[in-house]
């Protein structure tokens, strides 16, 4: 009996390949069928005021470093008072034999407040309120990327305390660095190899294939598609991909930025509605480096990595086998996409 002829992705353990970084994930769909006896209760949500006099990100308030925020009414960016990267780090390196190496690293870290309101998150904001966030991302990418020693601009958002977010005020960050970070560098290598072989971007071909299959699609508009990647690691991991082969946010016109705001809201509303909680995640944009070189291989996309697994209080962590050997998931990306697609499109607090 040839067992391989009976193999299928729905019932059997298998590995899935991620062409963006060249890595693999173990999928164990049979485990998702086992009874669940853990926690399923909802968490008590924190009800926040529109303005918090103790919040160092609210308009007009003093930050920990002594700076006073302006009375901003739209998205507001400032240099992080406790930056992980500094622009005046002297150049240099340190070695001690073949096994001990270190290089100095220069950079600039900024904080972006999405809204003056303390009580909102992206899924609770209107699309025309999110669009100025995209505008500011574009402005910062252009300005930071033009600095001679900045070779990569990483735009990201940590939402929720379990993702290390120290302040609930809606905000994100930008870390602009001299070195190209590890994850974008992996994607650069894989995308360049694909482009040189096919003359098309990897994500253009991947998106075309996903649009035909439809099983992992979540939402779409004229300029962007949200989907769960075939190789997703986190239970409800998602990715926003531009339909057009844009290398970076710098190339977006107003219609495209409005469309990105729209798909950003659609996806995060799905997340909040899944367990009727303000859904935690880390999200970030991957796009072309700002090293002065042409990067036709790059295709703009945004990753979302949420940790919630079965309810508002049950989370997935990378432990044991996943830390020592290989990432693993139980629920398949196809089932995750189906669950998210079937949710109401209106935020649960408005229903």
Secondary structure as a PSIPRED ss2 file (coil, helix, strand):
# PSIPRED VFORMAT (PSIPRED V4.0)

   1 X C   1.000  0.000  0.000
   2 X C   1.000  0.000  0.000
   3 X H   0.000  1.000  0.000
   4 X H   0.000  1.000  0.000
   5 X H   0.000  1.000  0.000
   6 X H   0.000  1.000  0.000
   7 X C   1.000  0.000  0.000
   8 X C   1.000  0.000  0.000
   9 X C   1.000  0.000  0.000
  10 X C   1.000  0.000  0.000
  11 X C   1.000  0.000  0.000
  12 X C   1.000  0.000  0.000
  13 X C   1.000  0.000  0.000
  14 X E   0.000  0.000  1.000
  15 X E   0.000  0.000  1.000
  16 X E   0.000  0.000  1.000
  17 X E   0.000  0.000  1.000
  18 X E   0.000  0.000  1.000
  19 X C   1.000  0.000  0.000
  20 X C   1.000  0.000  0.000
  21 X C   1.000  0.000  0.000
  22 X C   1.000  0.000  0.000
  23 X E   0.000  0.000  1.000
  24 X E   0.000  0.000  1.000
  25 X E   0.000  0.000  1.000
  26 X E   0.000  0.000  1.000
  27 X E   0.000  0.000  1.000
  28 X C   1.000  0.000  0.000
  29 X H   0.000  1.000  0.000
  30 X H   0.000  1.000  0.000
  31 X H   0.000  1.000  0.000
  32 X H   0.000  1.000  0.000
  33 X H   0.000  1.000  0.000
  34 X C   1.000  0.000  0.000
  35 X C   1.000  0.000  0.000
  36 X C   1.000  0.000  0.000
  37 X C   1.000  0.000  0.000
  38 X C   1.000  0.000  0.000
  39 X C   1.000  0.000  0.000
  40 X C   1.000  0.000  0.000
  41 X C   1.000  0.000  0.000
  42 X C   1.000  0.000  0.000
  43 X C   1.000  0.000  0.000
  44 X C   1.000  0.000  0.000
  45 X C   1.000  0.000  0.000
  46 X C   1.000  0.000  0.000
  47 X C   1.000  0.000  0.000
  48 X C   1.000  0.000  0.000
  49 X C   1.000  0.000  0.000
  50 X C   1.000  0.000  0.000
  51 X C   1.000  0.000  0.000
  52 X C   1.000  0.000  0.000
  53 X C   1.000  0.000  0.000
  54 X C   1.000  0.000  0.000
  55 X C   1.000  0.000  0.000
  56 X C   1.000  0.000  0.000
  57 X C   1.000  0.000  0.000
  58 X C   1.000  0.000  0.000
  59 X C   1.000  0.000  0.000
  60 X C   1.000  0.000  0.000
  61 X C   1.000  0.000  0.000
  62 X E   0.000  0.000  1.000
  63 X C   1.000  0.000  0.000
  64 X C   1.000  0.000  0.000
  65 X C   1.000  0.000  0.000
  66 X C   1.000  0.000  0.000
  67 X C   1.000  0.000  0.000
  68 X E   0.000  0.000  1.000
  69 X C   1.000  0.000  0.000
  70 X C   1.000  0.000  0.000
  71 X C   1.000  0.000  0.000
  72 X C   1.000  0.000  0.000
  73 X C   1.000  0.000  0.000
  74 X C   1.000  0.000  0.000
  75 X C   1.000  0.000  0.000
  76 X E   0.000  0.000  1.000
  77 X E   0.000  0.000  1.000
  78 X E   0.000  0.000  1.000
  79 X E   0.000  0.000  1.000
  80 X C   1.000  0.000  0.000
  81 X C   1.000  0.000  0.000
  82 X C   1.000  0.000  0.000
  83 X C   1.000  0.000  0.000
  84 X C   1.000  0.000  0.000
  85 X C   1.000  0.000  0.000
  86 X E   0.000  0.000  1.000
  87 X C   1.000  0.000  0.000
  88 X C   1.000  0.000  0.000
  89 X C   1.000  0.000  0.000
  90 X C   1.000  0.000  0.000
  91 X C   1.000  0.000  0.000
  92 X C   1.000  0.000  0.000
  93 X E   0.000  0.000  1.000
  94 X E   0.000  0.000  1.000
  95 X E   0.000  0.000  1.000
  96 X C   1.000  0.000  0.000
  97 X C   1.000  0.000  0.000
  98 X C   1.000  0.000  0.000
  99 X C   1.000  0.000  0.000
 100 X C   1.000  0.000  0.000
 101 X E   0.000  0.000  1.000
 102 X E   0.000  0.000  1.000
 103 X E   0.000  0.000  1.000
 104 X C   1.000  0.000  0.000
 105 X C   1.000  0.000  0.000
 106 X E   0.000  0.000  1.000
 107 X E   0.000  0.000  1.000
 108 X E   0.000  0.000  1.000
 109 X E   0.000  0.000  1.000
 110 X E   0.000  0.000  1.000
 111 X E   0.000  0.000  1.000
 112 X E   0.000  0.000  1.000
 113 X E   0.000  0.000  1.000
 114 X C   1.000  0.000  0.000
 115 X C   1.000  0.000  0.000
 116 X C   1.000  0.000  0.000
 117 X C   1.000  0.000  0.000
 118 X C   1.000  0.000  0.000
 119 X C   1.000  0.000  0.000
 120 X C   1.000  0.000  0.000
 121 X C   1.000  0.000  0.000
 122 X H   0.000  1.000  0.000
 123 X H   0.000  1.000  0.000
 124 X H   0.000  1.000  0.000
 125 X C   1.000  0.000  0.000
 126 X C   1.000  0.000  0.000
 127 X H   0.000  1.000  0.000
 128 X H   0.000  1.000  0.000
 129 X H   0.000  1.000  0.000
 130 X H   0.000  1.000  0.000
 131 X H   0.000  1.000  0.000
 132 X H   0.000  1.000  0.000
 133 X H   0.000  1.000  0.000
 134 X H   0.000  1.000  0.000
 135 X H   0.000  1.000  0.000
 136 X H   0.000  1.000  0.000
 137 X H   0.000  1.000  0.000
 138 X H   0.000  1.000  0.000
 139 X H   0.000  1.000  0.000
 140 X H   0.000  1.000  0.000
 141 X H   0.000  1.000  0.000
 142 X H   0.000  1.000  0.000
 143 X H   0.000  1.000  0.000
 144 X H   0.000  1.000  0.000
 145 X H   0.000  1.000  0.000
 146 X C   1.000  0.000  0.000
 147 X C   1.000  0.000  0.000
 148 X C   1.000  0.000  0.000
 149 X C   1.000  0.000  0.000
 150 X C   1.000  0.000  0.000
 151 X C   1.000  0.000  0.000
 152 X E   0.000  0.000  1.000
 153 X E   0.000  0.000  1.000
 154 X E   0.000  0.000  1.000
 155 X E   0.000  0.000  1.000
 156 X E   0.000  0.000  1.000
 157 X E   0.000  0.000  1.000
 158 X E   0.000  0.000  1.000
 159 X E   0.000  0.000  1.000
 160 X C   1.000  0.000  0.000
 161 X H   0.000  1.000  0.000
 162 X H   0.000  1.000  0.000
 163 X H   0.000  1.000  0.000
 164 X C   1.000  0.000  0.000
 165 X C   1.000  0.000  0.000
 166 X C   1.000  0.000  0.000
 167 X C   1.000  0.000  0.000
 168 X C   1.000  0.000  0.000
 169 X C   1.000  0.000  0.000
 170 X C   1.000  0.000  0.000
 171 X E   0.000  0.000  1.000
 172 X E   0.000  0.000  1.000
 173 X E   0.000  0.000  1.000
 174 X E   0.000  0.000  1.000
 175 X E   0.000  0.000  1.000
 176 X E   0.000  0.000  1.000
 177 X E   0.000  0.000  1.000
 178 X C   1.000  0.000  0.000
 179 X C   1.000  0.000  0.000
 180 X C   1.000  0.000  0.000
 181 X C   1.000  0.000  0.000
 182 X H   0.000  1.000  0.000
 183 X H   0.000  1.000  0.000
 184 X H   0.000  1.000  0.000
 185 X H   0.000  1.000  0.000
 186 X H   0.000  1.000  0.000
 187 X H   0.000  1.000  0.000
 188 X H   0.000  1.000  0.000
 189 X H   0.000  1.000  0.000
 190 X H   0.000  1.000  0.000
 191 X H   0.000  1.000  0.000
 192 X H   0.000  1.000  0.000
 193 X H   0.000  1.000  0.000
 194 X H   0.000  1.000  0.000
 195 X H   0.000  1.000  0.000
 196 X H   0.000  1.000  0.000
 197 X H   0.000  1.000  0.000
 198 X H   0.000  1.000  0.000
 199 X C   1.000  0.000  0.000
 200 X C   1.000  0.000  0.000
 201 X C   1.000  0.000  0.000
 202 X H   0.000  1.000  0.000
 203 X H   0.000  1.000  0.000
 204 X H   0.000  1.000  0.000
 205 X H   0.000  1.000  0.000
 206 X H   0.000  1.000  0.000
 207 X H   0.000  1.000  0.000
 208 X H   0.000  1.000  0.000
 209 X H   0.000  1.000  0.000
 210 X H   0.000  1.000  0.000
 211 X H   0.000  1.000  0.000
 212 X H   0.000  1.000  0.000
 213 X H   0.000  1.000  0.000
 214 X C   1.000  0.000  0.000
 215 X C   1.000  0.000  0.000
 216 X C   1.000  0.000  0.000
 217 X E   0.000  0.000  1.000
 218 X E   0.000  0.000  1.000
 219 X E   0.000  0.000  1.000
 220 X E   0.000  0.000  1.000
 221 X C   1.000  0.000  0.000
 222 X C   1.000  0.000  0.000
 223 X C   1.000  0.000  0.000
 224 X E   0.000  0.000  1.000
 225 X E   0.000  0.000  1.000
 226 X E   0.000  0.000  1.000
 227 X E   0.000  0.000  1.000
 228 X C   1.000  0.000  0.000
 229 X C   1.000  0.000  0.000
 230 X C   1.000  0.000  0.000
 231 X C   1.000  0.000  0.000
 232 X C   1.000  0.000  0.000
 233 X C   1.000  0.000  0.000
 234 X C   1.000  0.000  0.000
 235 X C   1.000  0.000  0.000
 236 X C   1.000  0.000  0.000
 237 X C   1.000  0.000  0.000
 238 X E   0.000  0.000  1.000
 239 X E   0.000  0.000  1.000
 240 X E   0.000  0.000  1.000
 241 X E   0.000  0.000  1.000
 242 X E   0.000  0.000  1.000
 243 X C   1.000  0.000  0.000
 244 X C   1.000  0.000  0.000
 245 X C   1.000  0.000  0.000
 246 X C   1.000  0.000  0.000
 247 X C   1.000  0.000  0.000
 248 X C   1.000  0.000  0.000
 249 X H   0.000  1.000  0.000
 250 X H   0.000  1.000  0.000
 251 X H   0.000  1.000  0.000
 252 X C   1.000  0.000  0.000
 253 X C   1.000  0.000  0.000
 254 X H   0.000  1.000  0.000
 255 X H   0.000  1.000  0.000
 256 X H   0.000  1.000  0.000
 257 X H   0.000  1.000  0.000
 258 X H   0.000  1.000  0.000
 259 X H   0.000  1.000  0.000
 260 X H   0.000  1.000  0.000
 261 X H   0.000  1.000  0.000
 262 X H   0.000  1.000  0.000
 263 X H   0.000  1.000  0.000
 264 X H   0.000  1.000  0.000
 265 X H   0.000  1.000  0.000
 266 X H   0.000  1.000  0.000
 267 X H   0.000  1.000  0.000
 268 X H   0.000  1.000  0.000
 269 X H   0.000  1.000  0.000
 270 X H   0.000  1.000  0.000
 271 X H   0.000  1.000  0.000
 272 X H   0.000  1.000  0.000
 273 X H   0.000  1.000  0.000
 274 X H   0.000  1.000  0.000
 275 X H   0.000  1.000  0.000
 276 X C   1.000  0.000  0.000
 277 X C   1.000  0.000  0.000
 278 X C   1.000  0.000  0.000
 279 X C   1.000  0.000  0.000
 280 X C   1.000  0.000  0.000
 281 X E   0.000  0.000  1.000
 282 X E   0.000  0.000  1.000
 283 X E   0.000  0.000  1.000
 284 X E   0.000  0.000  1.000
 285 X E   0.000  0.000  1.000
 286 X E   0.000  0.000  1.000
 287 X C   1.000  0.000  0.000
 288 X C   1.000  0.000  0.000
 289 X C   1.000  0.000  0.000
 290 X C   1.000  0.000  0.000
 291 X C   1.000  0.000  0.000
 292 X C   1.000  0.000  0.000
 293 X C   1.000  0.000  0.000
 294 X C   1.000  0.000  0.000
 295 X C   1.000  0.000  0.000
 296 X C   1.000  0.000  0.000
 297 X C   1.000  0.000  0.000
 298 X C   1.000  0.000  0.000
 299 X C   1.000  0.000  0.000
 300 X C   1.000  0.000  0.000
 301 X E   0.000  0.000  1.000
 302 X E   0.000  0.000  1.000
 303 X E   0.000  0.000  1.000
 304 X E   0.000  0.000  1.000
 305 X E   0.000  0.000  1.000
 306 X C   1.000  0.000  0.000
 307 X C   1.000  0.000  0.000
 308 X E   0.000  0.000  1.000
 309 X C   1.000  0.000  0.000
 310 X C   1.000  0.000  0.000
 311 X C   1.000  0.000  0.000
 312 X C   1.000  0.000  0.000
 313 X C   1.000  0.000  0.000
 314 X C   1.000  0.000  0.000
 315 X E   0.000  0.000  1.000
 316 X C   1.000  0.000  0.000
 317 X C   1.000  0.000  0.000
 318 X C   1.000  0.000  0.000
 319 X C   1.000  0.000  0.000
 320 X C   1.000  0.000  0.000
 321 X H   0.000  1.000  0.000
 322 X H   0.000  1.000  0.000
 323 X H   0.000  1.000  0.000
 324 X H   0.000  1.000  0.000
 325 X C   1.000  0.000  0.000
 326 X C   1.000  0.000  0.000
 327 X C   1.000  0.000  0.000
 328 X E   0.000  0.000  1.000
 329 X E   0.000  0.000  1.000
 330 X C   1.000  0.000  0.000
 331 X C   1.000  0.000  0.000
 332 X C   1.000  0.000  0.000
 333 X H   0.000  1.000  0.000
 334 X H   0.000  1.000  0.000
 335 X H   0.000  1.000  0.000
 336 X H   0.000  1.000  0.000
 337 X H   0.000  1.000  0.000
 338 X H   0.000  1.000  0.000
 339 X H   0.000  1.000  0.000
 340 X H   0.000  1.000  0.000
 341 X H   0.000  1.000  0.000
 342 X C   1.000  0.000  0.000
 343 X C   1.000  0.000  0.000
 344 X C   1.000  0.000  0.000
 345 X C   1.000  0.000  0.000
 346 X C   1.000  0.000  0.000
 347 X C   1.000  0.000  0.000
 348 X H   0.000  1.000  0.000
 349 X H   0.000  1.000  0.000
 350 X H   0.000  1.000  0.000
 351 X C   1.000  0.000  0.000
